Amino acid sequence: MINFELMNSDPPSVLPSRTDPIYDKDKAPSKRDKIPEFGAAVWPIRFFSDNPSSHDLRIKWNGFPAEYREHFRLATWALFNLPMPAEILAQLGTRVVSRLSAGRIYHSAVDWRTLAKWMRANGIEHVRDLDEVALTSYATYLRETRRLDRGTMGNHFMAINRLWIIGLQIPALELREAPPWLTGSSDDLLPESRGEAGENITDPISTPTISALLDAALAFVNMAGPIVDAVVLQEDIKKHASLLPERGEYGANKRLAQYVAELRESGSPIPLKEHRGRRIIDAPYLALQSGLSVGVVQNWALTKSARELARAAGEVVHVDLGDGKLAPLKVPLSRVVTYRRLLETACFITIAYLTGMRPGEVLALESGVLHPSQRGGWMLIRSRAFKPVRDDDGNHDSRGRTRAAPWVAITPVVQAIRILERLSPLSGLLFPSKHHVKNAGRSTSPNTISRGIQFFIKYVNASGNRRIPDDPLGPVNPLRLRRTLAWHIANQPGGLVALAVQYGHLRTAISEGYASRVRNGIHDLIDFETARSIALRLSEMSEAADAGEEISGPAAFRLATALRERNAGFPGLVTSQRQASLLLSNPDLTIFDSDDALFVCAFDRDTARCLSDTEEAFAPRIDLCHPNCTNIARMDRHATRLRLSATRLRGDAEVLPAPAAERLRIRASELDQVAQMHDEQRRAIGEYDDSAG
C-alpha cells in the first residue's frame, strides 16, 4: 500500500498560458520538430523523441468531452514537465519511471480520453468526483464491456495512477480518492492472465507466406542494379534542376538548338514525359543531357516549334529496369519511383527477417553500419538500440545507444544495406522519409513500411510470375518478421535437410555475432520459441509413449526420463520467459524433434558431436548432425518415417541415370537398416527405469 502522506512535492510555481509552448525548446530531445502551444487544438508530440523512426503522434483535444478537456490538457502538460516525486517512485517499484516517453504520454492521453467518455456517459460532472466506487465501476466496464486483456487494463490503471499523482502535484487537478488498485490489490479487478506478453503473443507468419515473401524480396535485391542506376539518374536530374543557372547563360539558346539538331541527325527522339494525361517535353531530363539550365529548356519547350517537334519526333524517356518477370525490361522514367519503393521494401524485409532486428532498429540504420567481423566470415551491423535504453534516471532515452553486441549480417543482408547506401547516399539514414520538408532527419515510419509490405505483396502477385499466399492469421506486418525468424529457427524441420541447414546456419550466424555471455537481441525470443517447441514435442511424444510407442537408441534412457518427468519442472506448456529459461537449463528436458525428423535429439551440450569444445548453445546444430552421436533416440514414428523416406528414394532412383540412382538405392538401404535396428532394440517407456541409466 502506498503511503501518500510522504508526498511533499511543491506545486509548479507557474502554470502555462494558452500561448506558451508545452515544453522548453532548449530541453526538447528533438530540435527538428515544432513544439505546440498549450492551447492548440492538436499537440504533435514527436519533439519529445529523437528516435528517427518514431511515430508522428498527435493528441487531438477535440476528441475529449468539452467539460473535462482542460483538466486533461493540464494533466498531459504535467506528464511532459513534472517528473514523478522520488518518494512515490520508490514505493511504486522499479518498473515505474519518473518521466514517460513520448509514446507512453500519447497512450496515457488516449486512455484518459476513454475515461472521460465513460464519465460523461455515466453522469460524472467533474474529474475530481472520481472516487473508489466510480473507479471500481470503470474497471468493471473495461473488463466486461470493453473486454480488455490484463495487460491493456493494466495500462489504463497506470494512466489513472499518474492522474492521481499529478493531482497531488497540482492542487487544481486533485482527485477525491486514490484509485482502489493503487491502495490495495488489483487482482480482483483485472481479468486472468494469459501468461504471455509482448512479442510472445505476436503470431509468426505462416511458412508458405514467409517463404514466398522472402524469395520475392531476395529476387528484387539480386536484380537491384538497373533500378539503382535509374534512381541515381533521377537524383542527378533533380540535383541539376536545383543548380542556379550560369550568369546570363550566354549563347544558351544557340547551344540548345545545336543539341536538338544533333538529336535529330542521330535519329534520337526528343525526350518526353507524361504530365496530366499529355505528353510534353521532359525539360529537366533534357537540361541534364544538354548541360543547360532547366529554365532555358523550359522556355524553349513552350514555343510552337518545340511542341511541333515533340509531336513529330518525341518519345517518352524509358530506362532499363528489370528481368521482364518481377519487373519489366523498360519503364518510363517517371515510374522509377514505384520500383524504388518496391526495392526499399524488399531490402527492409531482407534485413528485418534475416537479422531479427526490431522494425524501429532497422529503420534507424545509417550508412556505414557494416563492419568486418574479427572472427571471420560475417559482417557485423553496429547500430543503435532504442527499446531497452535508459538514461541516468532510469527513464527511456529516445536517442538510443549503440549496441554492445552487434547484429550479424549474412550475405543477403550485406547486399541489401549496400543497395540502400547507394539509393540514399546523402541522407545518412538508409530509410529516409520521403517528406523531407516536414520530416528532415526522420526515417520512413513503421506505418509507412507496413503499407509498403502490403503493396509489395500485391505487386508480386499481380506480376503473374510468383505468388505470395495470404497468411491465415492476418496481414504481414514488420513486427511479425522478428517473431517468425525466431519461430523457424526454433522449429527447424530436421527431416527437410536443406531448410534445416539454412536455419541452422542462421542460428549459428546470429550466435557468433554476439559475445557468448550476451544473450539479448533476438536470443531471448529464439530461446522462448525453442522452449515452447520442446514443450509441445514432449507432450506429443509422451502421449504417443502412453499409447504404446516404444523407444530405442543411445539416448533412449534420457528420452524416457524426459517423457516421464515432463511436468516436474513446468506445466507442459511454456508461457513465460522464466519458464523458457528453466526448461532450457534442465538437461533432462532439452528434447528436439519435428514432424519430419528421422530421430530425436536428447540434447546434451557435453556430448553433442555437432558442437565444438568451446561453443555454448541451448540447441543442437542441425546442419552438423552426426549419425553416431550419443544424443540420438528414436520412437516408432521415426522408424516409419525412415521406411517412407527409403521408399521415396527408390522411386526417385527409377528415373535417374545409373550412378545417381545407385547412390539413392544405397541410401535407401541404409535407412531401412536403421529402421530395422530400431525394431530390434526398441523398448516400452516403462522398461527404462532408474537401473537402465
C-alpha positions as CSV (number, residue, x, y, z in Angstrom):
1,M,0.0,0.0,0.0
2,I,1.3,3.4,-0.9
3,N,1.8,6.0,1.9
4,F,0.8,9.2,0.3
5,E,1.5,11.2,3.4
6,L,5.1,11.0,2.4
7,M,4.2,13.2,-0.6
8,N,5.8,16.6,-0.1
9,S,6.4,17.9,-3.6
10,D,5.8,21.6,-4.1
11,P,3.4,22.5,-6.9
12,P,4.9,24.2,-10.0
13,S,5.3,27.9,-9.5
14,V,4.0,28.9,-12.9
15,L,1.3,27.1,-14.9
16,P,1.2,27.5,-18.7
17,S,-0.9,30.1,-20.5
18,R,-2.7,29.3,-23.7
19,T,0.1,30.7,-25.9
20,D,3.0,29.1,-24.0
21,P,4.8,26.1,-25.6
22,I,4.1,22.9,-23.8
23,Y,7.8,22.2,-23.3
24,D,11.1,24.1,-23.1
25,K,12.6,24.1,-26.6
26,D,16.1,24.0,-25.2
27,K,15.4,20.8,-23.4
28,A,13.4,19.1,-26.2
29,P,15.1,15.8,-27.3
30,S,14.4,16.7,-31.0
31,K,15.5,20.1,-32.2
32,R,13.8,19.4,-35.6
33,D,10.2,19.4,-34.6
34,K,7.9,22.3,-33.6
35,I,6.6,22.4,-30.1
36,P,2.8,23.1,-29.9
37,E,1.3,25.9,-27.9
38,F,-0.6,24.8,-24.7
39,G,-4.0,26.0,-26.1
40,A,-3.6,24.4,-29.6
41,A,-6.4,22.0,-30.7
42,V,-3.8,19.4,-31.7
43,W,-0.5,18.6,-30.0
44,P,2.1,16.9,-32.3
45,I,4.5,15.4,-29.7
46,R,7.3,14.0,-31.9
47,F,9.6,16.7,-30.4
48,F,9.8,14.5,-27.3
49,S,11.6,11.7,-29.2
50,D,14.9,11.7,-31.1
51,N,14.3,8.2,-32.5
52,P,14.4,8.7,-36.3
53,S,11.6,6.1,-36.8
54,S,9.3,7.5,-34.0
55,H,5.6,7.8,-35.0
56,D,4.2,11.3,-35.7
57,L,1.9,11.1,-32.7
58,R,-0.7,13.8,-32.2
59,I,-3.0,14.4,-29.3
60,K,-6.3,15.8,-30.6
61,W,-8.2,17.7,-27.9
62,N,-11.5,17.9,-29.8
63,G,-11.9,14.2,-29.1
64,F,-12.2,14.8,-25.4
65,P,-15.6,15.8,-23.9
66,A,-15.6,19.6,-23.5
67,E,-16.4,19.5,-19.8
68,Y,-13.3,17.6,-18.9
69,R,-10.9,18.8,-21.7
70,E,-9.0,21.4,-19.8
71,H,-8.4,19.2,-16.8
72,F,-6.8,16.5,-19.0
73,R,-4.9,19.1,-21.1
74,L,-3.2,20.4,-18.0
75,A,-2.6,16.9,-16.7
76,T,-1.0,15.9,-20.0
77,W,1.2,19.0,-19.8
78,A,2.3,17.7,-16.4
79,L,3.3,14.4,-17.9
80,F,5.9,16.3,-20.0
81,N,7.1,18.7,-17.4
82,L,6.6,17.2,-13.9
83,P,8.6,14.1,-13.0
84,M,7.0,11.7,-10.5
85,P,8.2,12.5,-7.0
86,A,11.1,10.3,-5.8
87,E,9.2,9.2,-2.7
88,I,6.2,8.0,-4.7
89,L,8.5,6.4,-7.3
90,A,10.3,4.4,-4.6
91,Q,7.1,2.9,-3.3
92,L,5.6,2.0,-6.7
93,G,8.6,-0.2,-7.6
94,T,11.4,-0.5,-10.1
95,R,9.2,-0.8,-13.2
96,V,7.8,2.7,-12.8
97,V,9.7,5.6,-14.3
98,S,9.7,9.2,-13.2
99,R,9.0,10.5,-16.7
100,L,7.2,8.8,-19.6
101,S,8.3,8.5,-23.2
102,A,6.5,10.3,-26.0
103,G,4.7,7.1,-26.9
104,R,3.6,6.4,-23.3
105,I,2.4,10.0,-22.9
106,Y,0.3,9.7,-26.0
107,H,-1.3,6.4,-24.9
108,S,-1.9,7.8,-21.4
109,A,-3.8,10.7,-23.0
110,V,-5.8,8.2,-25.2
111,D,-6.6,6.2,-22.1
112,W,-7.8,9.3,-20.3
113,R,-10.0,10.1,-23.3
114,T,-11.6,6.7,-22.8
115,L,-12.1,7.5,-19.1
116,A,-13.6,10.9,-20.0
117,K,-16.1,9.5,-22.4
118,W,-17.2,6.9,-19.8
119,M,-17.6,9.7,-17.2
120,R,-19.9,11.7,-19.5
121,A,-21.9,8.6,-20.3
122,N,-22.3,7.9,-16.5
123,G,-23.2,11.4,-15.4
124,I,-19.9,12.2,-13.5
125,E,-19.7,16.0,-13.6
126,H,-16.1,16.6,-12.8
127,V,-12.8,14.6,-12.8
128,R,-12.4,15.4,-9.2
129,D,-15.5,13.4,-8.4
130,L,-13.8,10.2,-9.3
131,D,-13.8,8.1,-6.1
132,E,-13.2,4.5,-5.2
133,V,-16.8,3.4,-6.2
134,A,-16.6,5.2,-9.6
135,L,-13.2,3.8,-10.5
136,T,-14.2,0.3,-9.4
137,S,-17.2,0.6,-11.8
138,Y,-14.9,1.9,-14.5
139,A,-12.6,-1.2,-14.1
140,T,-15.7,-3.4,-14.5
141,Y,-16.6,-1.5,-17.7
142,L,-13.1,-2.1,-19.1
143,R,-13.1,-5.8,-18.2
144,E,-16.6,-6.8,-19.0
145,T,-17.9,-4.3,-21.6
146,R,-14.7,-3.4,-23.4
147,R,-13.3,-6.9,-22.7
148,L,-9.7,-5.7,-22.5
149,D,-6.9,-8.2,-21.7
150,R,-5.0,-7.9,-18.4
151,G,-2.0,-6.0,-19.9
152,T,-4.1,-3.4,-21.6
153,M,-6.2,-2.9,-18.5
154,G,-3.0,-2.5,-16.5
155,N,-2.0,0.3,-18.8
156,H,-5.3,2.1,-18.2
157,F,-4.8,1.6,-14.4
158,M,-1.3,3.1,-14.6
159,A,-2.6,6.1,-16.6
160,I,-5.1,6.8,-13.8
161,N,-2.4,6.3,-11.2
162,R,-0.5,9.1,-13.0
163,L,-3.6,11.2,-13.0
164,W,-3.9,10.8,-9.2
165,I,-0.3,11.6,-8.6
166,I,-0.4,14.7,-10.8
167,G,-3.3,15.8,-8.7
168,L,-1.0,15.7,-5.6
169,Q,1.4,17.9,-7.5
170,I,-1.1,20.4,-8.9
171,P,-3.9,21.1,-6.4
172,A,-6.3,22.3,-9.1
173,L,-6.2,18.7,-10.5
174,E,-6.5,16.8,-7.2
175,L,-8.8,13.8,-7.2
176,R,-11.2,12.9,-4.4
177,E,-9.6,9.5,-3.6
178,A,-6.7,7.3,-4.7
179,P,-7.6,4.6,-7.2
180,P,-8.6,1.4,-5.3
181,W,-5.9,-0.7,-7.1
182,L,-3.2,1.7,-6.0
183,T,-4.0,1.5,-2.3
184,G,-5.0,-2.2,-2.4
185,S,-4.8,-5.3,-4.6
186,S,-5.7,-5.1,-8.3
187,D,-6.1,-8.8,-8.9
188,D,-9.9,-8.8,-8.2
189,L,-10.4,-6.1,-10.8
190,L,-8.2,-7.4,-13.6
191,P,-9.0,-10.4,-15.9
192,E,-7.0,-13.6,-15.6
193,S,-3.5,-13.5,-17.2
194,R,-2.9,-15.4,-20.4
195,G,0.7,-16.0,-19.3
196,E,2.3,-14.5,-22.4
197,A,3.0,-10.9,-23.2
198,G,4.8,-8.6,-25.7
199,E,6.4,-10.4,-28.6
200,N,5.4,-13.8,-27.3
201,I,1.8,-13.2,-28.3
202,T,2.7,-12.0,-31.8
203,D,1.7,-14.6,-34.4
204,P,4.5,-15.9,-36.6
205,I,3.9,-15.7,-40.3
206,S,2.9,-19.0,-41.9
207,T,5.7,-20.9,-43.6
208,P,4.3,-20.7,-47.2
209,T,3.8,-16.9,-46.8
210,I,7.2,-16.1,-45.4
211,S,9.0,-18.4,-47.8
212,A,7.4,-16.8,-50.8
213,L,7.8,-13.3,-49.4
214,L,11.5,-13.7,-48.6
215,D,12.1,-15.4,-52.0
216,A,10.5,-12.4,-53.8
217,A,12.4,-9.9,-51.7
218,L,15.7,-11.6,-52.4
219,A,14.9,-11.7,-56.1
220,F,14.5,-7.9,-56.0
221,V,17.7,-7.5,-54.1
222,N,19.5,-9.6,-56.7
223,M,18.2,-7.6,-59.7
224,A,18.7,-4.2,-58.0
225,G,21.4,-2.9,-60.3
226,P,19.3,-1.4,-63.0
227,I,16.8,0.0,-60.5
228,V,19.5,1.7,-58.6
229,D,21.0,3.1,-61.8
230,A,17.6,4.6,-62.7
231,V,17.2,6.1,-59.3
232,V,20.6,7.6,-59.5
233,L,19.7,9.1,-62.8
234,Q,16.5,10.6,-61.3
235,E,18.6,12.1,-58.4
236,D,21.1,13.6,-60.9
237,I,18.2,15.2,-62.8
238,K,16.8,16.7,-59.5
239,K,20.3,17.9,-58.5
240,H,20.9,19.5,-61.9
241,A,17.5,21.2,-61.8
242,S,18.3,22.7,-58.4
243,L,21.5,24.4,-59.6
244,L,21.5,28.1,-60.3
245,P,22.0,28.9,-64.0
246,E,25.3,30.5,-65.1
247,R,25.1,34.3,-65.1
248,G,23.4,35.3,-68.3
249,E,23.9,31.8,-69.9
250,Y,25.5,33.5,-72.9
251,G,24.6,31.6,-76.1
252,A,22.4,29.1,-74.2
253,N,19.6,29.2,-76.8
254,K,22.1,28.6,-79.6
255,R,23.7,25.7,-77.7
256,L,20.3,24.2,-77.1
257,A,19.3,24.4,-80.7
258,Q,22.6,22.8,-81.7
259,Y,22.0,19.9,-79.2
260,V,18.4,19.4,-80.5
261,A,19.7,19.3,-84.1
262,E,22.3,16.7,-83.1
263,L,19.5,14.5,-81.7
264,R,17.6,14.8,-84.9
265,E,20.6,14.0,-87.1
266,S,21.4,10.9,-85.0
267,G,17.8,9.7,-85.1
268,S,17.4,10.1,-81.4
269,P,13.9,11.1,-80.2
270,I,13.1,14.3,-78.3
271,P,12.7,13.3,-74.7
272,L,9.1,13.5,-73.4
273,K,7.2,12.6,-70.2
274,E,3.6,12.0,-69.3
275,H,2.0,15.0,-67.5
276,R,-1.7,15.1,-66.6
277,G,-2.6,12.8,-69.5
278,R,-0.5,14.7,-72.0
279,R,3.0,14.1,-73.4
280,I,5.3,17.1,-73.0
281,I,9.0,17.7,-73.4
282,D,10.9,16.4,-70.3
283,A,12.7,19.7,-69.6
284,P,14.7,18.5,-66.5
285,Y,16.0,15.4,-68.4
286,L,16.9,17.4,-71.5
287,A,18.6,20.0,-69.3
288,L,20.8,17.4,-67.7
289,Q,21.7,15.8,-71.1
290,S,22.5,19.1,-72.7
291,G,24.2,20.7,-69.7
292,L,21.9,23.7,-69.8
293,S,19.7,25.1,-67.1
294,V,16.1,23.9,-66.7
295,G,14.8,27.4,-67.2
296,V,16.4,27.7,-70.7
297,V,14.9,24.3,-71.7
298,Q,11.5,25.1,-70.3
299,N,11.3,28.4,-72.2
300,W,12.2,26.6,-75.4
301,A,9.7,23.8,-74.7
302,L,6.8,26.3,-74.6
303,T,7.5,27.5,-78.1
304,K,5.3,26.4,-81.0
305,S,8.3,24.9,-82.9
306,A,9.3,22.8,-79.9
307,R,5.7,21.5,-79.4
308,E,5.5,20.6,-83.1
309,L,8.9,18.8,-82.9
310,A,7.7,16.9,-79.8
311,R,4.6,15.7,-81.7
312,A,6.6,14.6,-84.7
313,A,9.8,13.2,-83.2
314,G,9.2,12.9,-79.5
315,E,9.3,9.7,-77.3
316,V,8.7,9.2,-73.6
317,V,12.0,8.6,-71.8
318,H,12.3,4.9,-70.7
319,V,15.0,3.3,-68.6
320,D,16.3,-0.3,-68.5
321,L,15.0,-1.8,-65.3
322,G,14.3,-5.5,-64.6
323,D,14.3,-9.0,-65.8
324,G,10.9,-8.9,-67.5
325,K,9.4,-11.1,-64.8
326,L,9.2,-9.3,-61.5
327,A,10.0,-6.0,-63.1
328,P,9.5,-5.0,-66.8
329,L,12.5,-4.7,-69.1
330,K,11.9,-1.0,-69.5
331,V,9.7,1.6,-67.8
332,P,9.0,5.3,-68.2
333,L,11.5,7.3,-66.1
334,S,8.6,8.8,-64.2
335,R,7.6,5.3,-62.9
336,V,11.0,4.5,-61.4
337,V,9.8,5.8,-58.0
338,T,7.4,2.8,-57.8
339,Y,10.3,0.4,-58.3
340,R,12.4,2.3,-55.8
341,R,9.7,1.8,-53.2
342,L,9.5,-1.9,-54.1
343,L,13.3,-2.3,-53.8
344,E,13.5,-0.4,-50.5
345,T,10.7,-2.6,-49.1
346,A,12.5,-5.8,-50.3
347,C,15.6,-4.6,-48.6
348,F,13.7,-4.0,-45.4
349,I,12.2,-7.5,-45.5
350,T,15.6,-9.0,-46.1
351,I,17.3,-7.1,-43.3
352,A,14.5,-7.4,-40.7
353,Y,13.9,-11.1,-41.3
354,L,17.5,-12.3,-41.7
355,T,18.8,-10.4,-38.6
356,G,15.9,-10.4,-36.2
357,M,16.2,-6.7,-35.6
358,R,13.1,-4.7,-34.3
359,P,11.4,-2.6,-37.1
360,G,12.5,0.7,-35.4
361,E,16.1,-0.5,-35.3
362,V,16.1,-1.4,-39.0
363,L,14.5,2.0,-39.9
364,A,17.1,3.9,-37.9
365,L,20.1,2.2,-39.6
366,E,22.6,4.7,-41.1
367,S,25.2,4.4,-43.9
368,G,28.4,2.9,-42.7
369,V,26.9,0.4,-40.2
370,L,28.7,-2.6,-41.7
371,H,32.0,-3.7,-40.1
372,P,34.0,-6.9,-40.7
373,S,33.9,-9.5,-38.0
374,Q,37.1,-10.2,-36.3
375,R,36.0,-13.9,-36.1
376,G,35.9,-14.1,-39.8
377,G,33.1,-14.9,-42.3
378,W,30.4,-12.4,-41.1
379,M,29.9,-8.7,-41.4
380,L,28.6,-7.0,-38.3
381,I,26.0,-4.3,-38.0
382,R,26.9,-1.7,-35.4
383,S,23.7,0.3,-34.8
384,R,21.5,1.8,-32.2
385,A,19.0,0.1,-30.0
386,F,16.1,2.1,-28.6
387,K,13.6,0.0,-26.7
388,P,15.8,-1.0,-23.7
389,V,17.8,2.2,-23.4
390,R,17.5,4.2,-20.2
391,D,19.1,7.5,-19.0
392,D,20.8,8.0,-15.7
393,D,17.4,8.5,-14.0
394,G,16.1,5.2,-15.4
395,N,13.8,6.9,-18.0
396,H,13.6,5.9,-21.6
397,D,16.3,7.6,-23.7
398,S,14.9,8.3,-27.1
399,R,18.3,8.9,-28.6
400,G,19.1,5.2,-28.3
401,R,22.6,3.8,-27.8
402,T,25.0,1.8,-29.9
403,R,24.5,-1.9,-29.1
404,A,27.3,-3.5,-27.1
405,A,26.7,-6.7,-29.1
406,P,26.4,-6.0,-32.8
407,W,23.9,-7.7,-35.2
408,V,25.3,-10.2,-37.6
409,A,24.8,-9.6,-41.4
410,I,24.8,-12.6,-43.7
411,T,25.4,-12.1,-47.4
412,P,21.8,-11.1,-48.5
413,V,21.7,-8.5,-45.6
414,V,25.0,-7.0,-46.7
415,Q,23.7,-6.8,-50.3
416,A,20.5,-5.0,-49.1
417,I,22.5,-2.5,-47.0
418,R,24.9,-1.7,-49.8
419,I,21.9,-1.1,-52.1
420,L,20.3,1.3,-49.6
421,E,23.6,3.2,-49.2
422,R,23.5,3.8,-53.0
423,L,19.9,4.8,-53.0
424,S,20.3,7.5,-50.3
425,P,23.9,8.5,-50.3
426,L,23.4,11.9,-48.7
427,S,20.7,11.3,-46.1
428,G,22.7,9.3,-43.6
429,L,19.7,7.1,-42.9
430,L,19.2,4.0,-45.0
431,F,15.4,4.5,-45.0
432,P,15.0,8.3,-45.0
433,S,11.5,9.8,-45.0
434,K,10.4,10.9,-48.5
435,H,8.7,14.0,-46.9
436,H,12.0,15.9,-46.4
437,V,10.4,19.3,-45.6
438,K,8.3,18.2,-42.6
439,N,10.4,15.1,-41.7
440,A,14.0,16.3,-42.0
441,G,16.3,13.8,-40.2
442,R,13.5,11.3,-39.8
443,S,13.2,7.8,-41.3
444,T,10.3,6.2,-43.0
445,S,7.7,5.4,-40.3
446,P,6.7,1.9,-39.2
447,N,3.2,2.5,-40.6
448,T,4.6,3.5,-44.0
449,I,6.8,0.4,-44.2
450,S,3.9,-1.8,-43.2
451,R,1.9,-0.3,-46.1
452,G,4.9,-0.9,-48.3
453,I,4.9,-4.6,-47.5
454,Q,1.3,-4.9,-48.4
455,F,2.0,-3.0,-51.7
456,F,4.9,-5.3,-52.3
457,I,2.8,-8.4,-51.9
458,K,0.1,-7.1,-54.2
459,Y,2.6,-6.1,-56.8
460,V,4.4,-9.5,-56.8
461,N,1.1,-11.4,-57.0
462,A,-0.1,-9.2,-59.9
463,S,3.1,-9.9,-61.8
464,G,1.9,-13.4,-62.6
465,N,5.3,-14.9,-62.1
466,R,5.2,-15.5,-58.4
467,R,2.5,-16.0,-55.7
468,I,2.7,-14.9,-52.1
469,P,-0.2,-16.7,-50.4
470,D,-2.4,-15.0,-47.9
471,D,-1.4,-15.6,-44.3
472,P,-4.3,-17.3,-42.4
473,L,-3.6,-15.2,-39.3
474,G,-3.8,-11.8,-40.9
475,P,-1.8,-9.3,-42.9
476,V,2.0,-9.4,-42.8
477,N,3.5,-6.6,-40.8
478,P,7.0,-5.7,-39.7
479,L,6.5,-6.8,-36.1
480,R,5.8,-10.3,-37.2
481,L,9.0,-10.8,-39.1
482,R,11.2,-10.9,-36.0
483,R,8.9,-13.4,-34.3
484,T,8.7,-15.5,-37.4
485,L,12.5,-15.8,-37.6
486,A,12.7,-17.0,-34.0
487,W,9.9,-19.5,-34.6
488,H,11.5,-21.0,-37.7
489,I,15.0,-21.2,-36.1
490,A,13.5,-22.9,-33.0
491,N,11.3,-25.3,-35.1
492,Q,13.9,-26.5,-37.6
493,P,12.4,-29.4,-39.5
494,G,15.1,-32.0,-39.2
495,G,13.8,-34.1,-42.0
496,L,13.8,-31.3,-44.5
497,V,17.6,-31.1,-44.6
498,A,18.0,-28.1,-46.9
499,L,15.7,-25.9,-44.8
500,A,17.2,-27.1,-41.6
501,V,20.7,-26.3,-42.8
502,Q,19.7,-22.8,-43.8
503,Y,18.1,-22.0,-40.4
504,G,20.9,-23.8,-38.7
505,H,23.4,-21.5,-40.4
506,L,21.3,-18.5,-39.5
507,R,21.2,-19.5,-35.8
508,T,24.9,-20.0,-35.8
509,A,25.5,-16.7,-37.5
510,I,23.3,-14.9,-35.0
511,S,25.0,-16.6,-32.1
512,E,28.5,-15.9,-33.3
513,G,27.6,-12.2,-33.9
514,Y,27.5,-11.8,-30.1
515,A,29.8,-12.3,-27.2
516,S,28.7,-15.7,-25.8
517,R,27.7,-14.1,-22.4
518,V,25.4,-11.6,-24.1
519,R,22.0,-13.4,-24.7
520,N,20.0,-10.4,-25.8
521,G,18.7,-9.0,-29.1
522,I,16.7,-11.8,-30.7
523,H,18.3,-14.5,-28.5
524,D,15.6,-14.3,-25.8
525,L,12.9,-14.7,-28.4
526,I,14.6,-17.6,-30.0
527,D,15.1,-19.3,-26.6
528,F,11.4,-18.8,-25.8
529,E,10.3,-20.3,-29.1
530,T,12.8,-23.2,-28.6
531,A,11.5,-23.9,-25.2
532,R,7.9,-23.8,-26.4
533,S,8.7,-26.1,-29.3
534,I,10.4,-28.6,-26.9
535,A,7.4,-28.5,-24.5
536,L,4.9,-29.2,-27.4
537,R,7.0,-32.1,-28.7
538,L,7.5,-33.6,-25.2
539,S,3.7,-33.5,-24.7
540,E,3.1,-35.2,-28.1
541,M,5.7,-37.9,-27.6
542,S,4.6,-38.5,-24.0
543,E,1.0,-39.2,-25.3
544,A,2.4,-41.5,-28.0
545,A,4.5,-43.4,-25.5
546,D,1.4,-43.8,-23.2
547,A,-0.4,-45.2,-26.3
548,G,2.2,-47.9,-26.8
549,E,5.0,-46.4,-29.0
550,E,8.5,-47.7,-28.0
551,I,11.9,-46.1,-27.8
552,S,15.4,-47.1,-29.0
553,G,18.9,-45.5,-29.4
554,P,21.9,-44.5,-27.3
555,A,19.8,-41.6,-25.7
556,A,16.7,-43.7,-25.2
557,F,17.0,-43.6,-21.4
558,R,17.3,-39.8,-21.3
559,L,14.3,-39.5,-23.7
560,A,12.2,-41.9,-21.5
561,T,13.2,-39.9,-18.4
562,A,12.1,-36.6,-20.1
563,L,8.8,-38.1,-21.1
564,R,8.1,-39.3,-17.6
565,E,9.1,-36.1,-15.9
566,R,8.0,-33.5,-18.4
567,N,5.6,-32.0,-15.9
568,A,8.0,-31.9,-13.0
569,G,9.6,-28.5,-13.7
570,F,6.9,-26.9,-15.9
571,P,3.2,-27.5,-16.6
572,G,3.9,-28.8,-20.1
573,L,3.2,-25.6,-21.9
574,V,5.7,-22.7,-21.8
575,T,4.0,-19.3,-21.3
576,S,6.7,-17.0,-19.9
577,Q,10.4,-16.2,-20.4
578,R,11.1,-17.6,-16.9
579,Q,9.6,-21.0,-17.8
580,A,11.6,-21.0,-21.0
581,S,14.9,-20.4,-19.1
582,L,14.1,-23.1,-16.6
583,L,13.3,-25.6,-19.3
584,L,16.4,-24.9,-21.4
585,S,18.7,-25.0,-18.3
586,N,17.3,-28.5,-17.5
587,P,19.5,-31.1,-19.4
588,D,16.8,-33.7,-18.8
589,L,14.2,-31.9,-20.8
590,T,16.0,-30.5,-23.8
591,I,14.5,-32.8,-26.4
592,F,14.4,-31.8,-30.0
593,D,12.0,-33.3,-32.6
594,S,9.9,-32.2,-35.5
595,D,7.2,-33.6,-37.8
596,D,9.7,-34.5,-40.4
597,A,12.7,-35.6,-38.3
598,L,14.1,-39.1,-38.6
599,F,15.3,-39.2,-34.9
600,V,15.0,-37.4,-31.6
601,C,17.9,-35.3,-30.3
602,A,18.1,-35.7,-26.5
603,F,20.5,-32.7,-26.4
604,D,23.4,-32.7,-24.0
605,R,26.0,-29.9,-24.6
606,D,28.8,-32.0,-23.1
607,T,28.4,-34.9,-25.5
608,A,26.9,-33.3,-28.6
609,R,29.1,-34.0,-31.6
610,C,27.6,-31.1,-33.5
611,L,29.3,-28.5,-31.2
612,S,32.9,-27.5,-30.8
613,D,34.7,-27.8,-27.5
614,T,34.2,-24.1,-26.8
615,E,30.8,-23.5,-28.3
616,E,27.9,-22.6,-26.0
617,A,24.4,-23.4,-27.1
618,F,20.9,-24.2,-25.9
619,A,20.1,-26.2,-29.0
620,P,21.8,-28.6,-31.4
621,R,23.4,-27.7,-34.7
622,I,21.1,-29.5,-37.2
623,D,23.5,-28.7,-40.1
624,L,26.3,-30.6,-38.3
625,C,24.3,-33.6,-37.0
626,H,26.4,-36.8,-36.7
627,P,24.7,-40.2,-37.2
628,N,26.8,-41.8,-34.4
629,C,26.1,-39.1,-31.8
630,T,25.1,-40.4,-28.3
631,N,22.3,-37.9,-28.1
632,I,20.2,-39.7,-30.7
633,A,17.0,-41.6,-29.8
634,R,14.0,-42.9,-31.9
635,M,10.4,-43.8,-31.4
636,D,8.2,-46.0,-33.7
637,R,7.1,-42.9,-35.6
638,H,10.7,-42.2,-36.6
639,A,11.1,-45.7,-37.9
640,T,8.0,-45.3,-40.0
641,R,9.4,-42.1,-41.5
642,L,12.7,-43.8,-42.2
643,R,10.9,-46.5,-44.3
644,L,8.8,-43.9,-46.1
645,S,11.9,-42.0,-47.0
646,A,13.6,-45.1,-48.3
647,T,10.6,-45.9,-50.5
648,R,10.6,-42.3,-51.9
649,L,14.4,-42.6,-52.7
650,R,13.8,-45.9,-54.5
651,G,11.1,-44.3,-56.5
652,D,13.3,-41.4,-57.5
653,A,16.1,-43.8,-58.5
654,E,13.8,-45.3,-61.1
655,V,14.0,-42.1,-63.3
656,L,17.7,-41.1,-62.7
657,P,20.9,-42.1,-64.5
658,A,22.6,-45.2,-63.2
659,P,25.3,-43.6,-60.9
660,A,22.8,-41.2,-59.2
661,A,20.2,-44.0,-59.0
662,E,22.7,-46.3,-57.3
663,R,23.5,-43.7,-54.7
664,L,19.9,-43.3,-53.8
665,R,19.4,-47.1,-53.6
666,I,22.4,-47.3,-51.2
667,R,21.0,-44.5,-49.0
668,A,17.5,-46.2,-49.0
669,S,19.1,-49.5,-47.8
670,E,20.9,-47.6,-45.0
671,L,17.6,-46.0,-43.9
672,D,15.9,-49.4,-43.9
673,Q,18.7,-50.9,-41.8
674,V,18.4,-48.1,-39.2
675,A,14.6,-48.7,-39.0
676,Q,15.2,-52.5,-38.6
677,M,17.7,-51.8,-35.8
678,H,15.0,-49.7,-34.0
679,D,12.6,-52.6,-34.3
680,E,15.1,-55.0,-32.8
681,Q,16.2,-52.7,-29.9
682,R,13.0,-50.8,-29.0
683,R,11.6,-51.0,-25.5
684,A,8.5,-49.6,-23.9
685,I,8.9,-46.4,-21.7
686,G,8.2,-48.4,-18.5
687,E,11.2,-50.6,-19.2
688,Y,13.6,-47.7,-18.8
689,D,13.7,-47.5,-15.1
690,D,16.5,-45.9,-13.0
691,S,18.7,-49.0,-13.3
692,A,18.7,-48.6,-17.1
693,G,20.8,-45.5,-16.7
